[in-house]
């Protein structure tokens, strides 16, 4: 047995060098020696993200087990699989190609100032299954087992606006095991052009004994087959549409093995939802499109609308200031007073304090080793019954100055293709948070595996937004059953660590909505997180922590999110290009990024005076400060922090 190991971590990338993406000469020598000395050789790949695996075909290797970074129980888990006590049942959540250069983003990654998302919607298997099937070593969704399975009696039906897929899974082998059934859609090309396959649903069986069967009943909304028209090619710009034609449904054990089992016919163009232009590119570039099955390029549609007018049209209404009326936050929780009555008592200084954390990591108001504290960070707020809430880094465990569990990395969990299992694990994790004094876990990491060199891929789930969204939602549900909160991150397009605080993700609206926002949308709809974290990077020229369209128009307006948006730790200074009297935190608050974490403008804990200075100059309004405070206070009412304060 040979173990190939690779490290991974934040603020770094994988590199196209031996010892990172490629094998070292020492590793190659070891493989030559071991395979030459033994009749059978098993390789364990202990890596946080995908590495080059073309060498598996260069040596007489009997089996390879990708173990990812499995946390504190990884050794026991690997031993169980190797000895046959457990049958492996994981599936890849990424495509493994023969060469790095075959990835569609290979020529547009690691840019220092910007990355052009020229591959557009053709990320991972969406690219390979459409344009480059012969470049794939292991397809998306692939994974071996000690047993075999057969799919029988597969049925596809359209019931209203829901596609229903029933399939009988039979264990045809000699060992007990589990199988994952994956359902893919193949849309008509229409005028927009589509990927050859898009994952629409999946489900894992129970442990099936040899000869045992299980019927799986999978459902998904027909909207999962829709495309976003950002050009107006269908006559409906900025709309989700179903173009007319037959939508084939494929079912199988991975994207390549899936077979056509039926189709859904859309007789004419259907407009599912008419939206508005958001986060559109401001810099011209060429994006990939599907022209008769061949990859071609066309100019990306650019921004045409004024953001300023929309902000002015949607300004909140001010709550008249009353001063202290003796109302405590617990009174609001108990239904004895309204949130508006409570917020009416708060001074601008109180409101500003609610818009930031306690300046530094390791705040004395929280558990030892905390990432930061928000909420009741001043004596005046605590006198009104506002509790301080403790954040802790994650998501593969709790980072505090205590002994804490170390959980599998995000990719490892997603490769289980088992949201129910993930939810139960994170319910236990939530109980540990309560024990250790954590109120908010900074996770799950939701960013897409756009490129295999991204150093933080280990923390994220997949190249596919459905897998990412379902896995993230399961984590959120599990955690929040304990009165603690998840905080999905990094919203959005944090797909590179290099110069991450300044890099501009230049991406079309279509790719943004179909790929990079879709996982967050699913997570919010199905998990209902109480908090979410913005990303460091820019999206089409605007930092996420200042991005009104991202955090107000889409997140709150379209998706109905009612929770808190916090920054990633610290933020970049910038004036608001549309409103001269807004800058830094005032600019952020107008975008409804509610809380600056850990609360200062630098690591030394220097306060940011911009919110109050802008307010006094007539820039930021009292109503905007109140709106952000309401978002924060609604979270605190639901938190264990309020229960602890009142206990």
PyMOL commands that set and color helices and strands:
alter all, ss='L'
color gray80, all
select helices_A, chain A and resi 25-37+54-57+71-83+100-102+106-108+125-131+133-135+222-225+307-313+329-333+339-343+348-354+379-383+410-414+419-436+457-459+465-480+509-516+518-527+544-546+548-558+584-590+610-616+622-638+640-646
alter helices_A, ss='H'
color red, helices_A
select strands_A, chain A and resi 2-5+42-46+63-66+96-97+114-116+136-138+149-159+162-171+180-186+198-204+213-221+227-229+239-242+245-252+259-266+270-274+286-291+294-299+372-375+388-393+440-442+485-491+504-506+531-534+538-539+542-543+564-566
alter strands_A, ss='S'
color yellow, strands_A
deselect
rebuild
show_as cartoon
